Amino acid sequence: MNFLGIFLGMIGPWQIGLIVLVVLLLFGGKKIPEMMRGLGGGIKEFKKASKDEDVDGDSKLEEKK
């Protein structure tokens, strides 16, 4: 068996429910949407920066030719 199969086999629906419950208790229902919004904004910025880097890298390659 591979590592991923073993790891995913150990997490069941009860464990996921327990994790969700603990997160709700720690952060509360109002804080979680704010955290997800911030996470989404961070992912957008990362994608934008990586896309800009690709464009800059391509133009630098063309200049060297």
JOKA-V553208 format. One record per helix or strand of 2 or more residues. SS is the DSSP state (@ for helix, = for strand). FROM is the first residue (numbers start at 1). LEN is the number of residues. If there is no record, write none. Layout:
BEGIN
ss:from:len
SS:FROM:LEN
SS:FROM:LEN
END
This chain:
BEGIN
ss:from:len
@:3:8
@:13:15
@:29:36
END
